[in-house]
Amino acid sequence: MSKAHVYKRDHINTDEIIPARYLNTDNEKELAAHCMEDLDKDFVRKVKKGDCIVAGDDFGCGSSREHAVWSLRGAGVQTVIAKTFARIFYRNAINNGFYLIESEDALSKIRDGDELQINLKTGLIKNKTSGKDIKFNSLPDFALEIINDGGLLEHITKMKK
Amino acid sequence: MGMTITEKILAKSAGKDKVKAGDLVDAKIDVVMCHDVTTPPAITMLVEKGIDKVFDPEKIVVTPDHFQPAKDIKSAELHKRLDDWAKRQKIKYYYKIGRAGVCHALLPEQGHIRPGEVIVGGDSHTCTYGAFAAFSTGIGSTDTAAAIATGQLWFKVPASMKFVLNGSLGHGVYSKDVILAVIARIGTDGALYRAMEFVGPALAEMSMEARMTITNMAIEAGAKSGIIGFDDITKQYLDEHLRDKKEYTVFKSDSDAEYIATETFDCSTIEPMVALPHLPSGGVPVGQCAGMKMDQAYIGSCTNGRIEDLRIAATILKGKQVAIRTLIVSATPVIWKRAKDEGLFDIFYDAGCVISAPTCGACLGGFMGILAEGEKCISTTNRNFVGRMGHPKSEVYLTSPATAAASAVEGKITDPRNFL
């Protein structure tokens, strides 16, 4: 079960996910301690392993810092469900084997604190709190291949063998 | 159906005759740009995975810039990791402190950017190099690691959007104002996943430095890349800057190439622009916010820290006193020296400005001019997100160097045309 942390916002950017003042480290644990700090000071206290974030359009816009993905993952976030994702963030997530879900409906069908059951294979989110189901399109095949291999470098290493 | 310049470059890099938007290609990388924030983690990944190698030590360009000179112990450690690796791998083009500069100003200046090539860098503003008719895009650390080790990356060929820039810029209006007007119209995701191709007569009146300000901010509209075609101005810049490898291939978009959308601008009607907090798409003509009190002015960055930008600022600051904290940050050591030799530093000193060494510095809230709670900064940088230059409750207003300099003198947002 995954608890939803809903931000009814578009353009949640990398400076909000992990402010640049913390980019002097790439330690996932340290980055996790400041995850979403400038947007929601309490996020790190609230989030539990396996939870998810739900947001609007253009999630992850801004910098190329992969630290954004690492800080979310380090904080325990399992996946981000958004209407759309910014390009570099999207790529960084796939390259880290971190799943993203694109959904037009999620923001209107999920409320903060709802308990979700997410099935990546069938492309279905069951909202256990409201009883509503939300369908989503799976990632494209090449992205799934990278994720299933555990990330881009693992994928490359495997392809070379 | 013909191909766009972007499709042609990606086709060549993938060894194909033809590609179209949406195709997945394995592109051969010509240049990988590495800096102090995103490359150290990439190096660690390569070492951990047992693939600690570089595909070609002459095709990787390394410069610390974000936190250089080291702002604290942790950033010093990042620099040390970068330094150890660059030496161990015998990176040919490694710009150590003293020659290091803001990457996107440094690479073209030092002759590493050639038309028709594929350039990637661990920084979102890598799209800057598209001003040279190259395909250029920002990547994260894992992609940087893959590019360093293999010299190849997968790309989805982006659909292209055409931006037609007609007319001539008015007095006191610069390329920064144009790109802020473009982003204000289409939004921060208006070109998501796409290539922004800029064409039109207004470009013919812009130097390469001015053009780089435009492609630099393509990412602020969500784009994968920004690109401007080759002309005599490009050629002249390359003749002056290319060093070791002088040959390159020039690609042009076909007349029947496919564009997903076309946006036309009459540049003669664009006014000096100010992007209000907290998105780069918040641009309004300066008249709509003139008089707003500022606490700091920042002139620098990969967007507007080149010599032309400093000259424009100096024209306005000459013989005046700044009313607020004003930082002048040359993007590279060469720019710094030229500014000094041209007497610009005397003008800045006399006006009461701080003159910094080259660094990304406060643009991303690193150091050298961080904002306190509630403070407002007029800045020639590229992002005005929440907390970008300091406290989460500080504010950043994006403008041209002219508007920043005029506002520095008045201590409030000011139309630069009052001074020109």
Chai-1 contact restraints between the chains, C-beta under 6 A:
chainA,res_idxA,chainB,res_idxB,connection_type,confidence,min_distance_angstrom,max_distance_angstrom,comment,restraint_id
A,H11,B,T188,contact,1.0,0.0,6.0,A-B,restraint_1
A,N13,B,F385,contact,1.0,0.0,6.0,A-B,restraint_2
A,D15,B,F385,contact,1.0,0.0,6.0,A-B,restraint_3
A,D15,B,G387,contact,1.0,0.0,6.0,A-B,restraint_4
A,D15,B,R388,contact,1.0,0.0,6.0,A-B,restraint_5
A,E16,B,V386,contact,1.0,0.0,6.0,A-B,restraint_6
A,P19,B,G387,contact,1.0,0.0,6.0,A-B,restraint_7
A,A20,B,L364,contact,1.0,0.0,6.0,A-B,restraint_8
A,A20,B,G365,contact,1.0,0.0,6.0,A-B,restraint_9
A,R21,B,G365,contact,1.0,0.0,6.0,A-B,restraint_10
A,L23,B,V37,contact,1.0,0.0,6.0,A-B,restraint_11
A,N24,B,K74,contact,1.0,0.0,6.0,A-B,restraint_12
A,N24,B,S75,contact,1.0,0.0,6.0,A-B,restraint_13
A,T25,B,K74,contact,1.0,0.0,6.0,A-B,restraint_14
A,D26,B,P41,contact,1.0,0.0,6.0,A-B,restraint_15
A,D38,B,V386,contact,1.0,0.0,6.0,A-B,restraint_16
A,D38,B,G387,contact,1.0,0.0,6.0,A-B,restraint_17
A,D38,B,P392,contact,1.0,0.0,6.0,A-B,restraint_18
A,D58,B,D189,contact,1.0,0.0,6.0,A-B,restraint_19
A,C61,B,T188,contact,1.0,0.0,6.0,A-B,restraint_20
A,S63,B,S124,contact,1.0,0.0,6.0,A-B,restraint_21
A,S64,B,D123,contact,1.0,0.0,6.0,A-B,restraint_22
A,S64,B,S124,contact,1.0,0.0,6.0,A-B,restraint_23
A,S64,B,G138,contact,1.0,0.0,6.0,A-B,restraint_24
A,S64,B,G140,contact,1.0,0.0,6.0,A-B,restraint_25
A,E66,B,G140,contact,1.0,0.0,6.0,A-B,restraint_26
A,E66,B,S141,contact,1.0,0.0,6.0,A-B,restraint_27
A,R87,B,Y193,contact,1.0,0.0,6.0,A-B,restraint_28
A,R87,B,K224,contact,1.0,0.0,6.0,A-B,restraint_29
A,I88,B,S124,contact,1.0,0.0,6.0,A-B,restraint_30
A,I88,B,G138,contact,1.0,0.0,6.0,A-B,restraint_31
A,N92,B,G140,contact,1.0,0.0,6.0,A-B,restraint_32
A,N95,B,T142,contact,1.0,0.0,6.0,A-B,restraint_33
A,L152,B,T142,contact,1.0,0.0,6.0,A-B,restraint_34
A,L152,B,A146,contact,1.0,0.0,6.0,A-B,restraint_35
A,L153,B,M45,contact,1.0,0.0,6.0,A-B,restraint_36
A,L153,B,K49,contact,1.0,0.0,6.0,A-B,restraint_37
A,I156,B,A146,contact,1.0,0.0,6.0,A-B,restraint_38
